[in-house]
């Protein structure tokens, strides 16, 4: 009869008990720490809020946001954006007029004006007001930004200032 | 506890393969890099959340192009030292791009970061016994892969993903299954299809997240199958996100198999399989 298969996790645990390998222990401890944080997201509102705030570039201080950045979060939360050429009221967000662009995004909703070709589309068209929402069950994190392009410099470069603005009151 | 004898060597092949996997992933993104670079130069954002160094386009250029240049060097000069430098370059470049205003949201650099972390650890690690490179590094690699899928899983445990609404809206573009469905399925049937797809995605990510508990061979098969199906069914652009992880899963499977023919290294760490292949570190 074939001997029972010993799972890799058990063999590695036995091996690390016998042989000093701080690097391996540190790697596995790091994994466990990140996994612990991820496991807290569905059961602890503070962890979910922190993750969503990170998506909205609102986590303070910046060092905390930076420390969270390697935590994997692909296609997390229900993220929606609204982009408009004028400031929007709360009713415009719940029933967007035709000229308002709105859609869901896979992750990091500010990417709609910071990343690649989407940046060009939104910042080259003049002033824009951007509203972002991430939802996870009953929790919501919301942000709003005013994109204000400056005058072109001698080389034709147009710097756009990104200013946080309040979320529209209901 | 025994001190590591100096005669133990781990193979260098994992570094070479992961170097190529990362290179493929970053060059996959490279098709858009010149145009995106031009956009960022012509339309900079003044966004006070980011320090000025992480808004500067030069930082992004160095962080993206630097590791590629170093990796090409390692592809030509296959020494242990070059492998270590390449691993650190990938790690530094990935981290800088994860923090930069122009690339913080790109999951390619998340998977690259974890793979580069494993590479760096492996490149500088001294095996404790002759065979432990076939036991400990593959297990750590599988834990990292599971971690990435756990991250994907937990954020989808929300009604918008259970119902399929999120995927249906996100993939309102001609990508993968949704591109085909919009062409050949009636609009009324799309929500049910999206729900089936979404629940399937959650189930697959859950399986991959738990795969580190499986025997080596099965863990490799399961995770590679899940990752390839994500690329094929969702969006070919996700190839750059998955390529580093597919490389890591394949590397872990290969490392384990070097000691597999007679059951793998035992708990004493002595290799029972093919032994140290080719080059070693």
Interface residues (C-beta under 8 A of the other chain):
Chain A: X5 X7 X8 X9 X11 X12 X14 X15 X16 X18 X19 X20 X21 X23 X24 X27 X28 X31 X34 X35 X38 X39 X41 X42 X51 X57 X58 X62 X66 X69 X70 X71 X72 X73 X74 X75 X76 X77 X78 X103 X104 X105 X106 X107 X108 X110 X111 X113 X114 X115 X116 X117 X119 X120 X123 X124 X135 X136 X137 X156 X157 X158 X159 X160 X161 X162
Chain B: X1 X2 X3 X4 X32 X35 X36 X39 X40 X41 X42 X43 X44 X45 X46 X47 X48 X49 X50 X51 X95 X98 X99 X101 X102 X103 X104 X105 X106 X107 X110 X111 X113 X114 X117 X118 X121 X124 X125 X128 X129 X132 X135 X136 X138 X139 X140 X142 X143 X144 X147 X148 X149 X150 X151 X152 X154 X155 X156 X157 X158 X159 X160 X161 X165 X166 X169 X170 X172 X212 X213 X214 X215 X216 X219 X241 X256 X264 X267 X268 X269
